[in-house]
Amino acid sequence: MFFWQKTKKNAPQPRGLDDLNPSLEINLHWLKADILASDETIVYRRFKTSGAKARDCVLVYADNMVKHEFLSQFVLRPMMQSSPPKHLRGEELIRYLSANVIESDGSELVARYGEIGDKIMNGVAVLLVDGCPLGIAVDAKGWPKRAVTEPPSESVVRGPRTGFSEDLGVNISLVRLKLSSPNFKTRFLYVGTQTKTKVAILYLDNVTSLDLVEEVARRIDAIEIDAVLDSGYIQEMIRDAPYSPFPTIGHTERPDVAAAKILEGRVAVLVDGSPFALTVPYLLVEAFQVNEDYYNQWMVGSFHRLIRYISYFITTSTPAIYIALISYHPQLIPTNLVVSISASRKNVPFPGIVEVILMGLVFEILREGGVRLPRPIGQAISIVGAIVLGEAAVSASLVSAPMIIVVGVTGVAGFVNPALNDIAVLIRLLFVFLAAGLGLYGYVFGTIAIVLLLSSMESFGVPYLSTMTTIRPQDIKDTVVRVPWWQMRLRPRYLATKDRQRLQRRTGSKGP
């Protein structure tokens, strides 16, 4: 009881309205006692203007978040050398200083304590002048930024080498360099009660459906969370089918990929502090497409895309089919191969499903360890660990040699399509358990269940399997294979774009 009374007595009294007071000392009192209380990184730089009637001023900013040289050259020096007219007071004085003295194109007037707190926390300096109920917010952001480099998660042999960074302004500029059109639009939102993270919605006004843009903005605006530290927060909060393992929102670190999605009529979402852009809607076929498919010759790109489809089938189905064949349907295997497999499994004490789960778990542990450790050490551990453990497991008759081959091929095939690799592990386990219980019938039932799940999913109103279930030739020209550019004259129909025309005329000496 005594502690509560003491705390209540020493607490600052409410300041009433949120509007700034003409008195400089009152404004400083409430900034130090309430808005910016107990923050030792806040700097209060006091100075005076020149002339017969000098005005008391204070420049408030967060240390290490502003450019000190910029403030000294374009704010402090002009203010200290200026002599404002004697008859100017209040709002007239602050507007005069903003228009005639402050040498910055990034300045605006602020009138509330809450605005000042938000501005300062985002690297903006605020100038307060005695006798003025307004402040001047000067954009002087200057914290360290990571340079634009090639994204490590999406390396290419042919194509642009630039990748997004953690700075939202830089990321928007990288996309704008690809889409230098007045139809390229950007809309800003703020998410997070504590972080107030800036979120940008990017789209082409003459291509993207306005309903899609409004739906994306509505879902983001409806998020009620205290902090957003990465675009993954937004991705999980606005996605369709939240209980499905398949992604309904795409993400990329490459500006060229984001620009290509926008050109098709999609919407890109950038989050301040995150190098990953989100793209919506996102369909299953996009997981098998990479930007390099469109930079290479169309037959080469189509071949590589077919490899990704085959690899995904291998990584999800090979262990289940192997278990089903050796446990329930050995008659479907050639006789010599059956004899070889039986001989290798003669001294193995565990059934096939235990071998698959055991070696699959070891493989995932090695992969996770290789990712989390520093790159030189992680690569060495992954390679040496796989070789040593695999050889030791076969020598100790814990697993058979064919199982090592199956697990190795399965793991390597999963790396071909990293966008769905984690989901492939879950599907693989489902198929293995079904195959162990029902043989090939269980595998077929699992495949049907996955297809039904995918058929029931949507991404922002677009069916998840749109390009795989249509019979329209124009809509399937960029699915399993990629046809030449001169044949993809129209944008996808399922995006309901305003302008479907992509190629104005046929080009190429061999084109149709």
C-alpha positions in Angstrom: 0.0 0.0 0.0 2.8 2.4 0.9 4.7 1.6 -2.3 1.6 2.3 -4.4 1.1 5.7 -2.7 4.7 6.6 -3.2 4.6 5.7 -6.9 1.4 7.5 -7.5 2.8 10.7 -5.8 6.0 10.7 -7.8 4.4 9.9 -11.1 4.2 12.8 -13.6 0.8 14.6 -13.8 -1.2 14.2 -17.0 -0.4 16.8 -19.6 -4.0 17.1 -20.8 -4.1 17.7 -24.5 -1.6 16.2 -26.9 -1.0 19.5 -28.7 2.3 21.3 -28.2 2.5 24.3 -25.8 3.9 27.7 -26.9 6.3 27.5 -24.0 9.6 25.7 -24.9 10.2 24.7 -21.2 6.8 23.1 -20.9 7.3 21.1 -24.1 10.8 19.9 -23.0 9.3 19.0 -19.6 6.7 16.7 -21.1 9.2 15.2 -23.6 11.7 14.3 -20.9 9.1 13.3 -18.3 6.6 11.4 -20.4 7.1 10.8 -24.2 10.9 10.2 -24.1 11.4 9.5 -20.5 14.3 7.4 -19.3 15.9 7.3 -22.7 19.5 8.3 -22.5 20.0 8.1 -26.3 17.9 11.2 -26.8 19.9 14.4 -27.4 18.5 17.9 -26.5 20.7 20.5 -28.3 20.0 24.0 -27.0 21.0 27.1 -29.0 19.8 30.6 -29.9 19.2 32.5 -33.1 21.2 35.7 -33.7 20.0 39.3 -33.8 18.7 41.7 -31.2 15.8 39.4 -30.3 17.3 36.0 -30.1 15.0 33.0 -29.9 15.6 30.0 -27.6 15.6 26.8 -29.6 16.1 23.1 -29.0 17.0 20.4 -31.5 15.8 16.9 -30.3 17.0 13.7 -31.9 18.0 10.2 -31.2 21.8 9.7 -31.1 23.3 7.2 -33.7 20.1 7.4 -35.8 20.8 10.8 -37.5 23.5 12.4 -39.7 25.2 14.8 -37.4 27.0 16.6 -40.3 23.6 17.1 -42.0 22.0 18.6 -38.9 25.0 20.9 -38.2 25.2 22.2 -41.8 21.6 22.5 -42.8 19.8 23.1 -39.5 22.0 24.3 -36.7 24.2 26.7 -38.7 21.4 28.4 -40.6 19.3 28.8 -37.4 22.2 30.2 -35.4 23.1 32.7 -38.1 19.5 33.8 -38.8 17.8 36.9 -37.5 14.0 36.3 -37.7 11.9 39.5 -37.9 10.9 40.8 -34.5 7.2 41.0 -35.3 6.8 37.3 -36.1 5.4 35.1 -33.3 3.8 31.7 -32.8 2.9 29.8 -36.0 4.0 32.7 -38.2 7.5 32.4 -36.8 7.8 28.7 -37.1 6.5 28.7 -40.7 9.0 31.5 -41.6 11.8 29.4 -40.2 10.7 26.3 -42.1 10.3 28.1 -45.4 13.3 30.5 -45.3 15.9 29.2 -42.9 15.9 25.4 -42.7 17.9 24.1 -45.7 16.3 20.7 -46.1 13.7 19.4 -48.5 12.6 16.7 -46.0 11.0 19.0 -43.4 7.4 19.2 -42.1 5.5 20.8 -39.3 4.4 18.8 -36.3 1.8 19.9 -33.7 1.5 17.0 -31.2 3.7 15.3 -28.7 2.8 11.8 -30.0 4.0 12.8 -33.5 7.3 14.1 -32.1 7.9 10.8 -30.3 7.2 8.7 -33.5 9.4 11.0 -35.6 12.4 10.9 -33.3 12.2 7.1 -32.9 12.4 6.8 -36.7 15.6 8.9 -37.1 13.9 12.3 -37.6 15.2 15.4 -35.7 12.6 17.9 -34.3 13.3 21.6 -33.9 11.3 23.4 -31.1 11.3 27.2 -30.8 10.2 29.1 -27.7 6.8 30.8 -28.3 5.8 28.5 -31.1 3.1 25.8 -30.7 4.5 23.8 -33.6 7.8 22.0 -34.3 9.8 21.4 -37.4 10.6 17.7 -38.2 13.7 17.4 -40.3 14.4 14.0 -42.0 18.1 13.3 -41.1 18.1 9.5 -41.0 21.7 8.2 -40.9 22.0 4.8 -39.3 24.3 2.1 -40.9 22.8 0.3 -43.9 23.8 -2.9 -45.6 24.9 -2.5 -49.2 23.0 -3.9 -52.1 24.5 -7.3 -52.8 23.6 -10.6 -54.5 21.0 -12.5 -52.4 22.5 -15.7 -51.0 19.1 -17.6 -51.0 18.4 -17.0 -54.7 21.7 -17.3 -56.6 21.6 -17.4 -60.4 24.0 -18.1 -63.3 22.4 -15.6 -65.6 20.4 -12.6 -64.5 20.7 -9.5 -62.3 22.9 -9.8 -59.2 21.1 -7.2 -57.1 19.1 -8.1 -54.0 16.9 -6.4 -51.5 18.4 -4.9 -48.3 16.8 -4.0 -45.0 16.1 -0.4 -46.0 12.6 0.1 -47.3 13.4 3.2 -49.4 16.3 1.4 -51.1 14.1 -1.6 -51.9 11.4 0.5 -53.4 14.0 2.2 -55.6 15.3 -1.1 -56.8 11.9 -2.1 -58.0 11.2 1.3 -59.5 14.4 1.0 -61.5 12.8 -2.1 -63.2 9.4 -0.4 -63.6 10.2 3.2 -64.6 6.6 4.0 -65.4 4.2 6.6 -63.9 1.7 3.7 -63.5 3.9 2.2 -60.8 2.2 3.1 -57.5 3.2 2.7 -53.9 0.9 2.8 -50.9 2.1 2.9 -47.3 0.7 1.4 -44.1 2.0 1.2 -40.5 1.7 -2.0 -38.5 2.6 -2.8 -34.9 1.6 -0.8 -31.9 5.2 -0.7 -30.5 7.3 -0.9 -33.7 5.0 1.1 -36.1 6.7 -0.7 -38.9 6.3 0.9 -42.3 4.8 -1.4 -45.0 4.7 -0.6 -48.7 2.2 -2.0 -51.2 3.5 -1.9 -54.8 1.5 -2.4 -58.0 0.9 -1.2 -61.5 -2.2 1.0 -61.6 -3.0 0.2 -65.3 -2.6 -3.5 -64.9 -3.4 -4.7 -61.3 -7.0 -5.2 -60.3 -8.0 -2.5 -57.8 -10.0 -5.1 -55.8 -6.8 -7.1 -55.2 -5.0 -4.0 -54.0 -7.8 -3.1 -51.6 -8.0 -6.7 -50.3 -4.2 -6.7 -49.6 -4.5 -3.3 -47.8 -7.5 -4.4 -45.8 -5.8 -7.5 -44.5 -2.6 -5.7 -43.5 -4.6 -2.9 -41.9 -6.6 -5.4 -39.9 -3.4 -6.8 -38.2 -3.3 -6.0 -34.5 0.1 -6.9 -33.1 2.6 -5.1 -31.0 5.6 -5.7 -33.3 6.5 -6.6 -36.9 10.2 -7.4 -37.3 10.2 -9.1 -40.6 7.9 -9.7 -43.6 7.3 -13.2 -42.2 5.0 -11.7 -39.6 2.8 -10.1 -42.3 3.0 -13.3 -44.4 1.5 -15.5 -41.7 -1.1 -13.0 -40.6 -2.7 -12.3 -44.0 -2.4 -15.7 -45.8 -5.2 -17.9 -46.9 -5.5 -21.5 -45.6 -3.4 -20.9 -42.4 -3.5 -24.5 -41.5 -2.1 -25.8 -44.8 1.6 -26.4 -45.1 1.6 -25.1 -48.7 2.5 -21.4 -49.1 -0.2 -19.1 -50.4 2.0 -16.0 -50.4 5.3 -15.9 -52.2 8.5 -14.3 -51.1 11.7 -13.2 -52.9 14.9 -11.3 -52.3 15.3 -10.3 -55.9 14.0 -7.0 -57.3 13.7 -8.5 -60.8 11.4 -11.3 -59.5 9.2 -8.8 -57.7 9.0 -6.6 -60.8 8.1 -9.6 -62.9 5.3 -10.5 -60.6 4.0 -6.9 -60.6 4.1 -6.9 -64.4 1.8 -9.9 -64.4 -0.8 -8.1 -62.3 0.2 -9.2 -58.8 0.8 -7.1 -55.7 4.2 -6.9 -53.9 4.5 -6.0 -50.2 7.7 -4.7 -48.8 8.4 -4.4 -45.0 10.9 -2.0 -43.5 13.7 -3.9 -42.0 13.2 -7.0 -44.1 15.1 -8.0 -47.3 12.2 -10.3 -48.5 9.3 -9.0 -50.6 5.9 -10.7 -50.5 3.9 -11.3 -53.7 0.2 -12.1 -53.9 -1.6 -14.1 -55.2 0.7 -17.1 -55.1 -0.1 -20.3 -56.9 1.5 -23.8 -56.7 3.0 -23.5 -60.2 5.1 -20.5 -59.0 7.1 -22.8 -56.7 8.6 -24.5 -59.7 9.4 -21.3 -61.6 12.6 -19.3 -61.2 13.6 -16.1 -62.8 16.4 -17.8 -64.7 13.8 -19.7 -66.8 13.0 -16.4 -68.5 16.6 -15.3 -69.1 17.7 -18.5 -70.9 16.5 -19.9 -74.2 12.9 -21.2 -73.8 13.8 -24.9 -74.4 16.6 -24.8 -71.8 14.3 -23.1 -69.3 11.6 -25.7 -70.0 14.0 -28.6 -69.5 15.2 -27.2 -66.1 11.6 -26.7 -65.0 10.8 -30.3 -65.9 13.7 -31.4 -63.8 12.2 -29.5 -60.8 8.9 -31.3 -61.2 10.6 -34.7 -61.4 12.8 -33.9 -58.5 9.8 -33.0 -56.3 8.2 -36.3 -57.2 11.4 -38.1 -56.2 11.9 -36.3 -52.9 8.3 -36.9 -51.8 7.5 -40.3 -53.2 10.7 -42.4 -53.4 10.9 -43.6 -49.8 7.2 -44.5 -49.7 7.3 -46.4 -53.0 10.5 -48.2 -51.9 8.8 -49.3 -48.6 5.6 -50.3 -50.4 7.5 -52.4 -52.9 9.8 -54.3 -50.5 7.0 -54.9 -47.9 3.9 -55.6 -49.9 4.6 -55.8 -53.7 8.0 -57.4 -54.2 6.6 -59.1 -57.3 6.7 -55.7 -59.1 10.5 -55.5 -58.7 12.9 -57.4 -61.1 14.1 -60.7 -59.7 17.8 -59.8 -59.6 17.0 -56.5 -57.9 14.9 -58.3 -55.3 17.6 -60.7 -54.5 20.2 -57.9 -54.2 17.9 -55.9 -51.8 17.1 -59.0 -49.7 20.8 -59.8 -49.4 21.7 -56.3 -48.3 18.8 -56.3 -45.7 19.6 -59.8 -44.4 21.4 -58.6 -41.2 19.3 -55.4 -40.7 17.2 -55.8 -37.5 14.7 -53.0 -38.3 11.8 -52.9 -40.7 11.9 -50.6 -43.7 9.9 -47.8 -42.1 12.3 -47.6 -39.2 15.2 -47.3 -41.6 13.6 -44.5 -43.5 12.6 -42.5 -40.4 16.1 -43.0 -38.8 18.1 -42.0 -41.8 15.7 -39.2 -42.7 16.0 -37.8 -39.2 19.8 -38.0 -39.4 19.8 -36.3 -42.8 17.6 -33.4 -41.5 19.8 -33.0 -38.4 22.9 -32.7 -40.6 21.1 -30.2 -42.9 19.9 -28.1 -40.0 23.3 -28.1 -38.4 25.0 -27.1 -41.6 22.6 -24.2 -42.0 23.0 -22.8 -38.5 26.8 -23.1 -38.2 29.2 -20.7 -40.0 29.3 -21.5 -43.7 32.8 -23.1 -43.9 32.2 -25.2 -40.9 28.6 -26.1 -41.8 29.5 -27.4 -45.2 32.3 -29.6 -43.8 30.1 -31.0 -41.1 27.2 -31.8 -43.6 29.5 -33.5 -46.1 31.7 -35.4 -43.7 28.8 -36.3 -41.4 26.7 -37.7 -44.2 29.6 -39.9 -45.5 30.8 -41.1 -42.1 27.4 -41.8 -40.6 26.1 -43.5 -43.7 29.2 -45.8 -44.0 29.1 -46.5 -40.3 25.4 -47.3 -40.4 25.8 -49.8 -43.2 28.9 -51.4 -41.6 27.0 -51.8 -38.3 24.0 -53.4 -40.2 21.7 -50.7 -38.8 20.5 -49.8 -42.2 20.8 -51.4 -45.6 22.9 -50.0 -48.5 19.8 -49.5 -50.8 18.2 -47.4 -48.0 21.3 -45.1 -48.0 20.9 -44.6 -51.7 17.1 -43.9 -51.4 17.6 -41.4 -48.6 20.6 -39.7 -50.4 18.7 -39.3 -53.7 15.6 -38.1 -51.8 17.6 -35.5 -49.9 19.5 -34.2 -52.9 16.3 -34.0 -55.0 14.7 -31.8 -52.3 17.4 -29.2 -52.7 16.4 -28.7 -56.4 13.2 -26.9 -55.3 14.1 -25.1 -52.0 10.7 -23.2 -52.0 8.9 -26.5 -51.1 11.7 -28.4 -49.5 10.4 -28.2 -45.9 6.9 -29.1 -47.1 8.3 -32.1 -49.0 9.6 -33.5 -45.7 6.1 -33.5 -44.2 4.6 -35.0 -47.3 7.3 -37.6 -47.4 6.6 -38.7 -43.8 2.8 -38.9 -44.6 3.4 -41.1 -47.6 5.9 -43.3 -45.7 3.4 -44.0 -42.9 0.6 -44.7 -45.4 2.8 -46.9 -47.6 4.0 -48.9 -44.5 0.4 -49.6 -43.5 -1.4 -50.1 -46.8 1.4 -50.5 -49.5 0.9 -48.7 -52.8 -2.8 -48.3 -52.0 -1.8 -46.1 -49.0 0.5 -44.0 -51.2 -2.3 -43.5 -53.8 -4.7 -42.5 -51.0 -2.2 -40.0 -49.7 -1.7 -38.5 -53.2 -5.4 -38.1 -53.6 -5.6 -36.4 -50.2 -2.9 -33.9 -51.2 -4.6 -33.2 -54.5 -7.9 -32.6 -52.8 -6.2 -30.2 -50.3 -4.6 -28.2 -53.1 -7.9 -28.1 -55.0 -9.7 -26.6 -52.1 -7.1 -23.8 -51.5 -7.2 -20.2 -52.7 -4.8 -17.3 -52.6 -6.5 -14.0 -52.4 -9.5 -15.3 -54.3 -7.6 -17.2 -57.0 -7.8 -21.0 -57.0 -4.4 -22.5 -56.0 -4.3 -24.9 -59.0 -5.6 -22.4 -61.6 -2.9 -22.9 -64.2 -2.9 -26.7 -63.7 -6.6 -27.3 -64.2 -7.5 -24.9 -67.0 -7.8 -26.0 -70.7 -7.2 -22.5 -72.1 -4.0 -22.6 -74.2 -2.9 -19.1 -73.2 -3.1 -19.9 -69.5 -0.9 -23.0 -69.6 1.9 -21.6 -71.7 4.0 -20.9 -68.6 3.3 -23.9 -66.4 5.1 -27.2 -66.8 7.0 -25.8 -69.8 7.7 -22.3 -70.9 6.8 -21.4 -74.5 8.7 -18.7 -76.4 8.0 -15.1 -75.4 6.4 -14.3 -78.7 3.6 -16.8 -77.8 2.9 -15.4 -74.4 1.0 -12.3 -75.7 -1.5 -12.1 -72.8 -1.2 -11.9 -69.1 -2.8 -14.7 -67.0 -6.6 -14.7 -67.1 -7.0 -15.7 -63.4 -5.4 -12.4 -62.2 -8.3 -10.4 -63.7 -5.9 -7.7 -64.7 -7.1 -4.4 -66.3 -4.9 -4.8 -69.3 -4.2 -8.4 -70.4 -2.1 -7.4 -73.4 1.6 -8.1 -72.6 3.1 -8.3 -76.1 1.8 -5.7 -78.5 3.0 -7.4 -81.7 4.7 -10.6 -82.7 8.5 -10.4 -82.8 11.3 -12.7 -83.8 12.3 -14.0 -87.2 11.1 -17.5 -86.3 8.0 -16.4 -84.4 4.5 -17.5 -85.4 
